[in-house]
Amino acid sequence: MLPSQTVTVTIPRNWLDLYETIWKPECFAKWASGLSSSTLTQEGNAWRAKGPSGSVKIRFTPHNPFGVMDHWIDTGTGKEIYMPMRVIANGQGAEIVMVVYRQPLMSDEKFAQDVAWVKRDLNQLLHLLTH
C-alpha cells in the first residue's frame, strides 16, 4: 500500500451541478496547472497533453451519476499514476476530494510538493467557479 494524503476544497454549489460543469476532460486544462499550457487531444479512450516534464497520456473515468472523476496519468515511464477524485454533497454545497499517493521511492519533500500542487490546483478550480 502507498501512503496517501487527502486534499479537499469546499465549493458553494450543488454537487451534481458542479460535477456536470467540470467532469469533461477538456475542463481539467482550465484549472489543473500541469495541463494549463497544453491542449488536450483525444486518442481513443485516452487524452494526450504536454505536462511540465513532457508528453503525458491521461485516462479519465467516463461520465457517471456518482461524481467520480478518477484519472490515470502515464508520464511515459510505463507506470500510470492513479488520481482518485470525487465530487460529493456537503449540505447545499459540495466537496471536491482528491487523494494524492506517495509513489515508490518518492522523497518526503517531493510528496509534500505534489500535495501542495494539488491544493493549488483545487483552489484554482474554486476561484474559477466562484469569481
GROMACS elastic network, one bead per residue, 0.5 to 0.9 nm:
[ bonds ]
;  ai    aj funct       b0    kb
    2   101     6  0.60787   500
    2   102     6  0.59646   500
    2   103     6  0.67664   500
    2   104     6  0.75212   500
    3   100     6  0.86037   500
    3   101     6  0.59143   500
    3   102     6  0.54559   500
    3   103     6  0.81017   500
    4    99     6  0.65464   500
    4   100     6  0.54898   500
    4   102     6  0.58020   500
    5    98     6  0.84623   500
    5    99     6  0.57709   500
    5   100     6  0.53313   500
    5   101     6  0.66275   500
    5   102     6  0.81601   500
    5   115     6  0.72941   500
    6    97     6  0.68467   500
    6    98     6  0.57650   500
    6   100     6  0.62594   500
    6   101     6  0.87779   500
    6   115     6  0.84695   500
    7    96     6  0.82382   500
    7    97     6  0.58371   500
    7    98     6  0.52681   500
    7    99     6  0.62070   500
    7   100     6  0.75030   500
    7   115     6  0.74425   500
    7   118     6  0.72567   500
    7   119     6  0.63980   500
    7   122     6  0.83788   500
    8    95     6  0.64680   500
    8    96     6  0.54871   500
    8    98     6  0.63666   500
    8    99     6  0.87284   500
    8   119     6  0.76493   500
    8   122     6  0.75795   500
    9    94     6  0.84184   500
    9    95     6  0.56635   500
    9    96     6  0.54309   500
    9    97     6  0.68829   500
    9   119     6  0.81165   500
    9   122     6  0.63980   500
    9   123     6  0.69585   500
    9   126     6  0.73706   500
   10    13     6  0.88443   500
   10    90     6  0.81329   500
   10    93     6  0.72904   500
   10    94     6  0.58177   500
   10    96     6  0.65487   500
   10    97     6  0.89540   500
   10   126     6  0.78597   500
   11    14     6  0.84221   500
   11    15     6  0.85448   500
   11    18     6  0.84487   500
   11    90     6  0.89735   500
   11    93     6  0.59049   500
   11    94     6  0.52962   500
   11    95     6  0.61324   500
   11    96     6  0.76309   500
   11   126     6  0.63242   500
   11   129     6  0.80018   500
   11   130     6  0.79753   500
   12    15     6  0.88311   500
   12    90     6  0.89856   500
   12    92     6  0.71556   500
   12    94     6  0.63600   500
   12    95     6  0.87466   500
   12   130     6  0.80242   500
   13    16     6  0.85571   500
   13    17     6  0.71051   500
   13    18     6  0.62572   500
   13    92     6  0.67057   500
   13    94     6  0.59561   500
   13   129     6  0.88659   500
   14    17     6  0.53472   500
   14    18     6  0.60639   500
   14    19     6  0.86190   500
   14    89     6  0.71181   500
   14    90     6  0.84332   500
   14    91     6  0.83946   500
   14    92     6  0.57770   500
   14    94     6  0.60163   500
   15    18     6  0.50198   500
   15    19     6  0.60666   500
   15    20     6  0.85944   500
   15    67     6  0.78223   500
   15    87     6  0.62190   500
   15    88     6  0.58296   500
   15    89     6  0.50708   500
   15    90     6  0.77049   500
   15    92     6  0.79937   500
   15    93     6  0.62037   500
   15    95     6  0.75165   500
   15    96     6  0.88389   500
   16    19     6  0.50010   500
   16    20     6  0.60978   500
   16    21     6  0.85223   500
   16    65     6  0.81658   500
   16    66     6  0.84959   500
   16    67     6  0.71576   500
   16    87     6  0.79054   500
   16    88     6  0.82174   500
   16    89     6  0.79766   500
   16    94     6  0.85278   500
   17    20     6  0.51505   500
   17    21     6  0.62175   500
   17    22     6  0.88767   500
   18    21     6  0.50910   500
   18    22     6  0.63584   500
   18    23     6  0.84099   500
   18    67     6  0.89865   500
   18    87     6  0.76358   500
   18    94     6  0.76561   500
   18   129     6  0.87949   500
   19    22     6  0.53659   500
   19    23     6  0.55601   500
   19    66     6  0.89236   500
   19    67     6  0.58770   500
   19    68     6  0.85450   500
   19    69     6  0.85139   500
   19    86     6  0.87860   500
   19    87     6  0.62261   500
   19    88     6  0.87757   500
   20    23     6  0.58564   500
   20    24     6  0.80876   500
   20    63     6  0.86811   500
   20    67     6  0.85585   500
   21    24     6  0.77810   500
   21    27     6  0.83059   500
   22    25     6  0.80744   500
   22    26     6  0.86945   500
   22    27     6  0.57640   500
   22    28     6  0.74562   500
   23    26     6  0.85338   500
   23    27     6  0.70702   500
   23    28     6  0.81552   500
   23    61     6  0.89202   500
   23    62     6  0.85953   500
   23    63     6  0.68694   500
   23    67     6  0.81719   500
   23    68     6  0.85105   500
   23    69     6  0.64421   500
   24    27     6  0.55413   500
   24    28     6  0.74105   500
   24    60     6  0.86637   500
   24    62     6  0.86658   500
   24    63     6  0.77227   500
   24    69     6  0.89767   500
   25    28     6  0.55526   500
   25    29     6  0.78177   500
   25    40     6  0.78714   500
   25    47     6  0.80384   500
   25    59     6  0.88872   500
   25    60     6  0.69247   500
   26    29     6  0.61005   500
   26    30     6  0.78380   500
   26    39     6  0.83023   500
   26    40     6  0.64951   500
   26    41     6  0.88850   500
   27    30     6  0.55385   500
   27    31     6  0.75044   500
   27    32     6  0.87721   500
   28    31     6  0.56948   500
   28    32     6  0.54598   500
   28    33     6  0.87416   500
   28    35     6  0.72742   500
   28    36     6  0.80388   500
   29    32     6  0.54124   500
   29    33     6  0.71404   500
   29    34     6  0.78939   500
   29    37     6  0.77112   500
   29    38     6  0.72475   500
   29    39     6  0.74396   500
   29    40     6  0.75179   500
   30    33     6  0.78916   500
   30    35     6  0.79659   500
   30    36     6  0.60078   500
   30   124     6  0.87403   500
   30   125     6  0.78659   500
   30   128     6  0.83795   500
   31    34     6  0.87922   500
   31    35     6  0.80742   500
   31    36     6  0.67720   500
   31   121     6  0.58638   500
   31   122     6  0.74069   500
   31   123     6  0.86327   500
   31   124     6  0.56427   500
   31   125     6  0.52231   500
   31   126     6  0.89474   500
   31   128     6  0.77001   500
   32    35     6  0.56145   500
   32    36     6  0.60686   500
   32   118     6  0.81531   500
   32   120     6  0.87736   500
   32   121     6  0.52978   500
   32   122     6  0.78146   500
   32   124     6  0.79355   500
   32   125     6  0.79460   500
   33    37     6  0.76399   500
   33    51     6  0.87897   500
   33    52     6  0.88820   500
   33   117     6  0.82551   500
   33   118     6  0.89592   500
   33   120     6  0.84755   500
   33   121     6  0.62695   500
   33   124     6  0.87349   500
   34    37     6  0.75590   500
   34    38     6  0.84129   500
   34    50     6  0.81277   500
   34    51     6  0.52671   500
   34    52     6  0.59208   500
   34   121     6  0.88956   500
   35    38     6  0.53442   500
   35    39     6  0.75358   500
   35    40     6  0.78983   500
   35    49     6  0.67391   500
   35    50     6  0.66913   500
   35    51     6  0.57056   500
   35    52     6  0.79693   500
   36    39     6  0.78607   500
   36    51     6  0.85307   500
   37    50     6  0.76253   500
   37    51     6  0.80113   500
   37    52     6  0.89330   500
   38    49     6  0.58711   500
   38    50     6  0.54551   500
   38    51     6  0.73260   500
   39    48     6  0.82413   500
   39    49     6  0.60603   500
   39    50     6  0.75841   500
   40    47     6  0.60446   500
   40    48     6  0.56351   500
   40    50     6  0.81184   500
   41    46     6  0.85604   500
   41    47     6  0.53678   500
   41    48     6  0.51456   500
   41    49     6  0.65360   500
   42    45     6  0.72246   500
   42    46     6  0.59846   500
   42    48     6  0.63159   500
   43    46     6  0.52419   500
   43    47     6  0.54026   500
   43    48     6  0.67835   500
   43    57     6  0.88628   500
   44    47     6  0.76397   500
   45    59     6  0.67838   500
   45    60     6  0.81604   500
   46    57     6  0.65978   500
   46    58     6  0.55583   500
   46    60     6  0.70952   500
   47    56     6  0.83018   500
   47    57     6  0.55845   500
   47    58     6  0.51045   500
   47    59     6  0.63118   500
   47    60     6  0.82626   500
   48    55     6  0.70880   500
   48    56     6  0.57850   500
   48    58     6  0.63024   500
   48    59     6  0.89875   500
   49    54     6  0.84382   500
   49    55     6  0.58019   500
   49    56     6  0.54118   500
   49    57     6  0.64551   500
   49    58     6  0.78693   500
   50    53     6  0.78187   500
   50    54     6  0.54427   500
   50    56     6  0.59060   500
   50    57     6  0.86715   500
   51    54     6  0.51169   500
   51    55     6  0.57272   500
   51    56     6  0.60020   500
   51    75     6  0.83130   500
   52    55     6  0.83121   500
   53    56     6  0.83912   500
   53    75     6  0.79707   500
   54    75     6  0.75456   500
   54    76     6  0.86030   500
   55    74     6  0.88737   500
   55    75     6  0.66378   500
   55    76     6  0.72955   500
   56    73     6  0.67327   500
   56    74     6  0.56445   500
   56    76     6  0.64947   500
   57    72     6  0.82264   500
   57    73     6  0.58921   500
   57    74     6  0.50675   500
   57    75     6  0.65617   500
   57    76     6  0.76591   500
   57    80     6  0.89934   500
   58    71     6  0.67046   500
   58    72     6  0.55227   500
   58    74     6  0.62288   500
   58    75     6  0.86663   500
   58    80     6  0.87059   500
   59    70     6  0.85200   500
   59    71     6  0.54856   500
   59    72     6  0.51528   500
   59    73     6  0.67094   500
   59    74     6  0.85038   500
   60    63     6  0.89046   500
   60    69     6  0.68591   500
   60    70     6  0.60749   500
   60    72     6  0.66123   500
   60    73     6  0.89868   500
   61    64     6  0.80963   500
   61    68     6  0.69951   500
   61    69     6  0.56313   500
   61    70     6  0.54013   500
   61    71     6  0.61170   500
   61    72     6  0.87387   500
   62    68     6  0.85140   500
   62    69     6  0.78568   500
   62    70     6  0.89328   500
   63    66     6  0.88059   500
   63    67     6  0.83223   500
   63    68     6  0.80001   500
   63    69     6  0.80223   500
   64    67     6  0.65824   500
   64    68     6  0.68497   500
   64    69     6  0.86535   500
   65    68     6  0.79901   500
   66    86     6  0.82956   500
   66    87     6  0.80273   500
   66    88     6  0.82521   500
   67    85     6  0.84200   500
   67    86     6  0.55014   500
   67    88     6  0.65028   500
   68    84     6  0.79571   500
   68    85     6  0.61842   500
   68    87     6  0.65755   500
   68    88     6  0.87796   500
   69    83     6  0.87791   500
   69    84     6  0.69505   500
   69    86     6  0.56059   500
   69    87     6  0.75590   500
   70    82     6  0.75224   500
   70    83     6  0.57257   500
   70    86     6  0.72011   500
   70    98     6  0.86134   500
   71    81     6  0.83392   500
   71    82     6  0.61758   500
   71    83     6  0.52777   500
   71    84     6  0.64635   500
   71    85     6  0.75179   500
   72    80     6  0.57930   500
   72    81     6  0.54108   500
   72    83     6  0.59830   500
   72    84     6  0.84312   500
   73    79     6  0.83249   500
   73    80     6  0.51803   500
   73    82     6  0.65860   500
   73    83     6  0.77663   500
   74    77     6  0.69206   500
   74    78     6  0.65422   500
   74    79     6  0.60504   500
   74    81     6  0.64214   500
   75    78     6  0.73640   500
   75    79     6  0.75294   500
   75    80     6  0.72962   500
   75    81     6  0.83134   500
   76    79     6  0.74720   500
   76    80     6  0.85907   500
   77    80     6  0.80682   500
   81   101     6  0.83588   500
   81   103     6  0.81285   500
   82    99     6  0.88921   500
   82   100     6  0.84126   500
   82   101     6  0.78216   500
   83    98     6  0.69141   500
   83    99     6  0.62503   500
   83   100     6  0.64940   500
   83   101     6  0.77104   500
   84    97     6  0.80389   500
   84    98     6  0.56381   500
   84    99     6  0.55354   500
   84   100     6  0.78352   500
   85    96     6  0.71077   500
   85    97     6  0.55244   500
   85    99     6  0.67428   500
   86    95     6  0.79161   500
   86    96     6  0.56650   500
   86    97     6  0.51588   500
   86    98     6  0.66099   500
   87    94     6  0.66206   500
   87    95     6  0.57455   500
   87    97     6  0.64709   500
   88    93     6  0.87088   500
   88    94     6  0.55185   500
   88    95     6  0.52685   500
   88    96     6  0.64755   500
   88    97     6  0.77530   500
   89    92     6  0.73137   500
   89    93     6  0.61979   500
   89    95     6  0.63429   500
   89    96     6  0.89977   500
   90    93     6  0.50712   500
   90    95     6  0.62293   500
   91    94     6  0.72638   500
   96   122     6  0.79008   500
   98   118     6  0.79573   500
   98   122     6  0.88523   500
   99   115     6  0.88857   500
  100   111     6  0.84693   500
  100   114     6  0.75102   500
  100   115     6  0.63715   500
  100   118     6  0.78892   500
  101   111     6  0.81719   500
  101   115     6  0.88817   500
  102   105     6  0.84512   500
  102   106     6  0.63939   500
  102   107     6  0.85512   500
  102   108     6  0.86482   500
  102   110     6  0.87449   500
  102   111     6  0.58145   500
  102   114     6  0.86306   500
  103   106     6  0.54526   500
  103   107     6  0.89004   500
  103   111     6  0.79896   500
  104   107     6  0.88556   500
  106   109     6  0.81890   500
  106   110     6  0.62515   500
  106   111     6  0.64203   500
  107   110     6  0.51972   500
  107   111     6  0.62028   500
  107   112     6  0.85821   500
  108   111     6  0.52008   500
  108   112     6  0.61582   500
  108   113     6  0.86238   500
  109   112     6  0.51533   500
  109   113     6  0.62093   500
  109   114     6  0.87394   500
  110   114     6  0.62143   500
  110   115     6  0.86878   500
  111   114     6  0.50880   500
  111   115     6  0.62655   500
  111   116     6  0.86095   500
  112   115     6  0.51444   500
  112   116     6  0.61307   500
  112   117     6  0.85462   500
  113   116     6  0.50636   500
  113   117     6  0.60621   500
  113   118     6  0.87289   500
  114   118     6  0.63470   500
  114   119     6  0.86897   500
  115   118     6  0.52395   500
  115   119     6  0.62962   500
  115   120     6  0.87641   500
  116   119     6  0.50007   500
  116   120     6  0.62202   500
  116   121     6  0.86370   500
  117   120     6  0.51608   500
  117   121     6  0.62276   500
  117   122     6  0.87092   500
  118   121     6  0.50174   500
  118   122     6  0.61381   500
  118   123     6  0.85097   500
  119   122     6  0.52260   500
  119   123     6  0.61242   500
  119   124     6  0.85617   500
  120   123     6  0.50805   500
  120   124     6  0.61294   500
  120   125     6  0.86958   500
  121   125     6  0.63138   500
  121   126     6  0.86975   500
  122   126     6  0.62368   500
  122   127     6  0.86283   500
  123   127     6  0.61651   500
  123   128     6  0.86375   500
  124   128     6  0.61999   500
  124   129     6  0.86587   500
  125   128     6  0.50908   500
  125   129     6  0.62230   500
  125   130     6  0.86392   500
  126   129     6  0.52290   500
  126   130     6  0.61030   500
  126   131     6  0.84415   500
  127   130     6  0.53093   500
  127   131     6  0.57866   500
  128   131     6  0.57665   500
